[in-house]
Amino acid sequence: MQLSTKVRYASRAMIELALNYKADPIQLNDIACKQDISVKYLEQIMAPLRARGFVRTQKGSRGGYHLAKKPSEITLYDIVESIEGSMAPVACVDNEFSCDRINVCVTRSVWHRVKDAIKAELEAKTLADLAAEQEILYLKK
């Protein structure tokens, strides 16, 4: 299982917003330039994050994007799920009615544990954690 480019770019954009959390909103062009992402693609990426209430936009000359929650309240799991949807490796983990073999399937419990492990790992990192790590990397340059 591989995560999409959208998730990687969404993570980078959200870390950029976390780094500037206490500053004025950031224009999408600035995020795109700093993270080497096309503005058009970034617009598509930000839409589900805005719909889920993780980012907000501000119009006007000082407008742009801003985190709608504190960086410590947004996890990497929130970002991944906003972009990719469920992290279940198979459909029956989220919907037992999607498979007629549910009562005789010996692997379903494994798929549940896989989903739970991925979720736990991604929930363990907040944007605040990632922004702090990013700042350290920037200082080393």
C-alpha positions in Angstrom: 0.0 0.0 0.0 1.4 3.4 -1.0 0.0 6.8 -0.1 -0.6 9.2 -2.9 1.4 12.2 -3.9 -1.6 14.3 -2.7 -1.1 13.1 0.8 2.6 13.9 0.7 1.9 17.4 -0.7 -0.9 18.0 1.8 1.4 17.1 4.7 4.0 19.5 3.4 1.5 22.3 3.0 0.0 21.7 6.4 3.5 21.7 8.0 4.1 25.0 6.2 0.9 26.4 7.7 1.9 25.1 11.2 5.3 26.8 10.9 3.5 30.1 10.3 0.6 29.4 12.7 1.1 32.6 14.7 1.7 34.8 11.7 -0.7 36.2 9.1 -2.4 33.8 6.7 -0.2 32.5 3.9 -1.1 32.9 0.2 -1.3 29.7 -1.7 1.4 30.9 -4.1 3.8 31.2 -1.2 3.1 27.7 0.0 3.4 26.3 -3.5 6.7 28.1 -4.1 8.2 27.0 -0.7 7.1 23.4 -1.2 7.6 23.2 -5.0 4.0 22.2 -5.6 1.9 23.6 -8.5 -0.7 26.1 -7.3 -3.5 24.4 -9.2 -2.7 21.1 -7.6 -2.4 22.7 -4.2 -5.9 24.2 -4.6 -7.3 20.7 -5.1 -5.4 19.4 -2.1 -6.5 22.2 0.2 -10.2 21.8 -0.6 -10.8 18.6 1.5 -8.7 20.0 4.3 -10.9 23.1 4.3 -14.1 21.0 4.1 -13.0 19.0 7.2 -12.3 22.1 9.1 -8.5 21.9 9.3 -7.7 25.0 7.3 -9.6 28.3 6.7 -9.2 31.0 4.2 -9.2 34.7 4.6 -10.1 37.0 1.7 -8.5 40.4 1.1 -5.1 41.9 0.6 -3.8 40.2 3.7 -5.7 37.0 2.9 -4.6 33.5 2.4 -4.7 30.1 4.2 -4.4 29.6 8.0 -4.8 26.5 10.2 -8.3 26.4 11.7 -7.0 24.5 14.7 -3.9 24.6 16.8 -1.0 22.5 15.2 -1.1 20.3 18.3 -4.7 19.4 17.6 -4.2 18.2 14.0 -2.5 14.8 13.5 -0.9 13.3 10.5 -3.8 10.8 10.5 -6.3 13.7 10.1 -4.5 14.9 7.0 -4.1 11.4 5.5 -7.8 10.5 6.1 -8.9 13.9 4.7 -7.1 13.2 1.5 -7.2 9.4 1.1 -10.3 8.4 3.1 -10.2 5.2 5.2 -6.8 3.6 5.9 -8.4 0.1 5.9 -6.4 -2.2 3.5 -9.7 -4.0 2.5 -13.3 -2.9 2.4 -14.7 -5.4 4.9 -12.7 -3.7 7.7 -15.0 -0.7 7.5 -18.1 -2.4 6.2 -18.7 -6.0 7.1 -21.6 -6.1 4.7 -19.2 -5.6 1.7 -18.1 -9.3 1.8 -20.3 -12.4 2.0 -17.4 -14.4 3.5 -17.2 -12.3 6.7 -18.0 -15.3 9.0 -15.4 -17.6 7.5 -12.6 -15.2 6.7 -9.5 -15.8 8.8 -7.6 -12.7 7.5 -10.1 -10.0 8.5 -8.7 -9.7 12.0 -5.2 -9.2 10.4 -6.6 -6.4 8.2 -8.1 -4.8 11.3 -4.8 -4.8 13.1 -3.0 -3.4 10.1 -5.5 -0.5 9.9 -5.2 0.1 13.7 -1.4 0.1 13.6 -1.3 2.6 10.7 -3.9 4.8 12.5 -2.0 4.7 15.8 1.3 5.6 14.1 -0.2 8.5 12.2 -2.1 9.7 15.2 1.1 9.8 17.2 2.4 12.8 15.2 0.8 16.2 15.3 1.5 19.1 13.1 3.2 20.7 16.1 5.6 17.8 16.3 6.3 17.8 12.6 6.8 21.6 12.5 9.3 21.4 15.3 11.2 18.7 13.4 11.1 20.8 10.2 12.5 23.8 12.0 15.4 21.7 13.2 16.1 20.6 9.7 15.9 24.2 8.4 18.4 25.3 11.1 20.9 22.6 10.0 20.9 24.0 6.4 
